[in-house]
Amino acid sequence: MRTWVVFFLIVYGNCYAQHVEEFDNAIQSSVESIMNAESLKHASISFFVMDVDSNQVIANMNGNRSLVPASTMKLVTTAAAIQILGSYYTFETHLEYDGKIDSASRILHGNLYVKGGGDPTLGSKYFKESSSFLSEWLQATRELGIDSITGSVIADATWMTDDMVPSTWVWGDIANYYGAGPCGLTVYDNTYHLSFDSGQNNGDSTVVECIRPYVPNLVVDNRVISANIRSDQAYIFGAPYNDFKIVEGKIPKKKIGFEVKGSIPDPAYQVAWDFNWNLIDSGFSIHGSPTTIRLLRQKGVSLDKKRVRFHSMRSPSLSKIVYWTNLLSVNLFAEHLLRAVGKSRYNQGSNFNGAAAISKYWAAQGVETLGMNIHDGSGLSRHNTISAKHLVDVLGIMHHSKYSKSFKSSLPVAGKTGTLKTMCVGTSAHGKVRAKSGTMSRVKSYAGYVTTKKDRNLAFAIIVNNHSCSHKILKQKIEKVMVALSQYEH
């Protein structure tokens, strides 16, 4: 028995010594220093660093431990999307009609359809080229030689399934702008703006002055009060496809036109409504009311009419969508990309298909996906789990990809752009770190690339869950790790 104990101690001691020697550098020390903080004694960490040219592991602390990643999950989604679909992939939206056109009377005896193709950019604030879609559709409809429609404007969002919100998103997120779910006919980033006027004193009631864009049938139960705060602490509650919303919380006092953003309850219906009234305002006569395939299906209306396609509109390229997805962490775009991947692999744009397709893709590329649990594309779900090594493996593949430039250019640069604009300013990491950040309550993560002072290309990922300190303090601690990464000399 004593012999076995001695043997175990010798083997364990040698392995431990080898581990310390292998990662005896300032990077490893910086992470160990973080985890020694009192505010992190209950926290979990996954940290991994690799030279992506030589595949040499530089530092590792629980690199295989799967944790909740928050928005660094977008790296897994965007990288898979650009690899599978290609950087020049575009979404298409079509205009169609059924019935017959009477050229003499300029009447369409039938319905006008907007058939969505999963484009997340229609009317998006991120793409000026997509802002004039209604004018383009109006002109295309005029060129049909009609000015009257006996039927309705119908929005067809069946390119995706109707479950706009992934099942694992929490109730407190889904009615707010960052919880806007994807739709086969997304519009205006699926976001509306409530404009509030607040009172002069703490506890004063507030008034909703306007809603833009106009959301048909929306009812807002305003319970927001004025407070001595600086930021938006108001939250909207309500289900998809439900027009009744409750707004609770606080906004700064003494404000005029203070905006709180919510998710449009039915984007496809919003498209049908806006296009319908755009046509009417331009002189068209439309007999029926705007509607959607989903609403007609609920009423048992037959949908097997033959359609004629007369106009198509393409989105900006996938690489441009990926750029904004990662630079400013746009949840909605990430969810569209996940469903586009699912559509391409399984011919149905569902959350389930997208998650399955992305997981299988990375497994086929040699990533060990055990412990990689994908429940959405953006990282908003707390059911997602992933390790730092998973992220670094993906980053390593993308470093050698033909789409490497497009992918890397989407990542924020420390001290310069996006969600890393205020990080590492004036340090050796300033401009040397390209990384995606992730933040949720009790979650902080970063993953990306670093160019060291000796021009080595490192990929790194750090995920921290259940810290007791503020996000600001933890961010400052992680900045020190980024500085150590940039100064690595070996």
N, C-alpha and C positions, 0 to 999 in steps of 0.2 A: 504493500500500500504506500509506504513511504517513498519507494522508488518512483511510483507513478506520480506522486505529488511533485517530486523534484523534477521529473521529466516535463510535467505540465508547466511548472514555473519557468523552466529554461526555455521551452518553446514559446510560451506566452510572452516572456521577457524579450526574446529575440524579435518576435513579431511587433511588439509595442515599440521597441527601439527602432526597428526598421520604419515603422509608421512615422515616428517623430522625426527621424532623419530625412525621410522622403519629403515631408512637408514642413521642414524647419525653415520657414521664410517669413517675411514681414506680412504677406497676405494671410497666411494661416494664423499668425499671431494677432492680426487685427480682428479677425472673426472670433477667436478665442477670448479676446478682450471684451468684445461686445457681450458674449454670452455669460461673462463673469459679473455683469452688472446686476444689481439687486432687482431692478425692474424687469429683468428677463429670466429670473430664476424659475418661473413657472412656464416659460415660453418654450416652443419647439422651433428648431432651425434646420434647414437643409441648405447646404452651401457646396458649390462645386465649381472648379476652374480648370480649364483645359487649353493648351496651346492647340489651336485648330489647324495649324500647318503640320505639326509633328504628332498630334494626338497625345502628347505628354500631359499627364495629370499634374497640375501645379499645386492645388490645394483642395482639401476635402473635409467637410464636417457633416456627417449624416447625409451625404450626397444622394443616397438612395431612399431617404425617408420621404414619403408622400405626404404633402400638406395641401391646404387650401391655397391656391396661387393668386386669387383675384385676377386682375387684368393681364398678368403675364401669360395667362391662358391664350390671349389673342395672338401670341407668337406662334403657338401650335396651329391655330386656325388659319392665320394669314399665310404662313409658310406652306401649309398643305394646299390651300386654295391656289396660290400662285404656281405651285409645282404641278398640281393636277389640271387646272384649267388654263394655265398660261397667262403671262402678263398682259397679253393683248385681248383677252377674253372680254366680251361685252354682254350686258343684259339687253333684251329687246322688249319694247312695248308696242303693241299693234292696235290700230283702229280697224274695226270690222262692222259690217251691217248684215242683217238678214232681211228677207222680203224682197220687194222690187222697187226700183226707182222709176217714177213717172216723169220723164224729162220735160214734157209739155207743161205740166203743172208744178214742177220742181218739188215734188213730194216723195219722200221715202215712206213707202207703205211697209213699215217694219221697225226694227229697233237698231240703235247705234250702240256698239260695244267698245269698251276699252279693255283690251286683253293684256293683263300684266305678265311680265316675264321676270319678276323678282328684282327689278331695278331699284336700288335703294337711293338713287340720286335725284329723282323727280322733285323739282322745287327745293332741293337741298341747299342750305346756306353755304355748304362747302364747294358747290359747283355752280358757278355763274352760268355756265353753258347750258345747264338744265333748268334754268329759272323760267324760260319762255315757253315751256311745253304747252300751255293752254293756247297760246297764240298760234303755235305751230299746228296744233290739232284743229283749231278753228279754221285756219287756212286750208288744211287738207279736206275738211268737211265741206267747205264752200266749193272746192274744186270738184266735188261729186256732182255739182249742179243742182243742189237742193236748198230749200230754205224752210221746209216743214218736215216734221217727223210724226207719224201717227202713233208710234210706240214710245219707248223710253230710252234714256241713256242708261246703259247697264254696265257696271264694272265687274270684270271677270278676274278674280284673284286666285284661281284654282291652280296656278303654277306652284303654289305652296299649299300645304294643308292649313286648315283654319285655326289650328292651335297656335295662335300668335305668341303666347308666352310659354316658355319651357316650364314643365310641371314642377321643377325644383326651385323656381324663383320665389322669393318671399313676398307676402302681401304688401308690405310697406314699400316695395320698390316698383311694382308693376304699373301703377297709375302715374308715376313721375317720369320725366323726360328720359332719364337714364335707364328706365325700365320699359321703354317703348319696344314692343315686340315686332318682329319682321312680318311682312305681309307680301303676297304676290303683287299687290299694287300699293307700295309704300309711297307716301308723298309728304313733303315739307319735313323730312326727317321724323315723320310720325309724331310731331311735336306741336302743341299749341301753347300760347303765352297768356297767362292771366296778369292783368295790370292792376295793381293794388294802390290805393291811397291809404296810408296809415295815419293814426291819430297822433296827438301831441304828447300824450302821456303813456306810461307803462299801463298795460291792461286795456287801453282803448280798443274798441272794435275797429275793423278795417272795412273798406269798400272795394269791391271788384268793379273797376271802371269800364274795362273792355276785355274782349277775348279775341285774339288774332292767331291764325286766321279764324274766321267765323266757323264754328263747329256746329252743324245742324243738330238741334234737339238736345244739346248739352245743358244740363242743369247742375249748377254749382252751389253746394251748401257750404257757405263761407263761415268758418269758425276761427279764423286767424285773428290774433290780437297783436297790438303794437307792443314793442319791448325795447329796452335799452341795450340793443345788440347791434352788431355791424353786418352780420351775414344773414342769408336766407335760412331760416329754421322752420319753414312751412312744408308740409307734406300732403300730397294728394292721395286719396284712397278711392278705389273703384276697380271694377273688373273690365276686361276687354269686352267690346260689343255692348257695354252698358253705359248709357248716357248720364247716369246720376253719379256725381262725384262729391266727396266730402273733402274739404281742405281744412287741415288743423295745423296748429303750431304758432310760430312767431315770426314777425318780420321787423326790421328796424323802424322805430317811430319817426315821425315827421318826414315821411317820404311820399312823393307823388310819382305815380307810374312805376312802382317797384314790381319787377316781374318774377313770377313763379311759373315754372314750366311743367306741363303735363303731357301725357301720351295720348294721342288721338285715339278714341275708343274703337273706331272702325275706319281705317285708312281707305279701304276700297270704296265705301259709301261716300267718304269725303271727296274722292276723285270724281265719282259719278255726280255728286251734288255740284261741285265747282265747275265741271265741264258743262253740265246741263244749264246752269245759270250764265255761264260765259257765252253759250250759244244763244240763249234767250236775249241777253243784253245786246247781242250783235244782230238782232232782228229775226232769229229763227223762231218758229212756232213748234212747240213740242207738246203733244197731247198727254203722254204718260208722265209719271213721276220718276225721278232718278231712283235707281235701286242697284242691287248686286246679285250675282249668281247665288251667293249664300242665302240671301233673304228670299229669293224666288224658290230656291230648293226647299226652304222651310215651309213655304206655302203650297208645295206640291206642284208648282208650275213646270210644264214640260220644257226641257232645255236642249232638245235634239234638233233645233232648226239649223239649216245649213247657212254658214256665214261666208261673206266675201271680204277678204282683207284688202284695204285700200291705202294704208299708210303704216310705216314702221319707223320707230325711233330707237336709236342705240344709245346706251349709257357711255360715259367716259370709260376708259380702259380699267381693267382690274388692278393694274399697278397703281393707278391714281386713287382708286378706292382703298387699296391696302395702305397707301401713304397716309391718308387721313385717319384710317382705322387705328394705326399704331401711334402716329404723331400726337393725336389728341384723344386717344382711347375712346373711340366712338363705338359704343356697345351695339347699336343697331346695325352698323355696317358689318361687324363681326358675325352677327347672327345671320345676316343675309349670305355672307360668304360660306358659312357652315351649311346652310340649306342648299346653296348652289352646288356644293360638293356632293351632298346627298342626292340632289336631283341628277347630277351627271353620272353617278354610280348606280343609282337604284330607280331612276325615273320618277322619283317623288320627293318634293322638297319639304321634308319633315325634319324636325329637330332630331328625332331618333336616327333617321337615315344618315344625316350629316355627321352626327357624333360617331356612329359606327364606321362610316367611310373614312373619316379622318384617323381614327384609331387603327384601322386595318392598313391604311396607307403607311403610317409611320412604322408599324410592325414589319411591313414589307421592305422598308428601307433599312432595317437592322436595328431599330430602336427597341430596347426591351420595354414593352408596354405594360408589363405587370405592375400594378400600382398606379397606372395612368388611367384615371376615371374621368371621362369627358361627358358632361351633362349639358353644356351649351358652348357657344363659340366665343363669348365675350369674357367669361370669368365671373359673371354676376351670381351664378349659382354657387352656393356653399357646399354642394355635393361634389364639385370638381375636386380631384386630388391629383397632384403631380409632384415629382421630385425635382431637385435642382439638376440632377444628372439627366433626367428626361429633357429638360429645357436646353441644357448644354449640348446634348446629342443632336437635337433638332437644329440648334444654332451651328453646330459643326457641319451638318449636311448642307445647310443653306450657305455656308461660307464657300463651299466648292460648287454650288449650283450655278447653272447658266443664268439664273434669276437673282444671283447674289447682290448685284448692284441695286436692282429695284427694291429688293427686300431690305437691305441695309439702309437705303436712303429713307425708308419709312420710319426708322427708329429715331426718337428724340436724341439730341446731342447735349451732353452735360454742359451747363452754363450758357447754352445758346438757343435751343428750340424746344417746343412742345412741353411735355410734362417734366422734362429735366432742365428747363430753362434756368431755374434758380438753384440748381445743384452744382457743387464743386467750383463755384465762381472764384477765379483768382488762384486756383490750385493747379497742381500738375495734371489733374484729371480733366481740367477745363478743355473742352473740345476733343478730348481723347476717348471719351466713353460714349458709345451709342447703345441705348438700352430702353427697354419697355418697363414702365413702372406698374405696380398694382397696389391698390389700397382699398381695404374694406375695414369695418370695425374688427379690431384684433388681428388684422392681416396687413403685412407690408412685404412687398417683394420687388425685386429688380432682376432683369436678365438681359444680356446683350453682349456687346463686343468692346474690348479695350485694346488700344494700340499703346504698347509700353514705350518707355524712353529709349529702348534699344530696338524699337520697331517690331516687336513680337506681337502676333495677333492672338489675343486670348478671348475665349468665350467664358462667361461666368453667369451664375444664377445664385440668388440668395432669396429664400422664403422664410419669413418669420411669422409664426402664429401665436396668438394668446400672450402678447407682451402686455405689461402693466403700465408702461410709460406712454406718453402721447406720441402720435405719428411724427410730430415735429422733432422730438428728441431722438426717436429711432432713425429718422431720416438723417440726422446729423451723425449718428453713429455709423450708418451705412456709407455716408460720404467718405469717412476715413478709410473704409475698405476699398472704395473706388480709387482713392488716392494711392493706397498701397498697390493696387493692381497696376496703375499707370507708372509707378516707379519701379516695378519689378525688373531686375537686372540679370537674372541668371540665364 
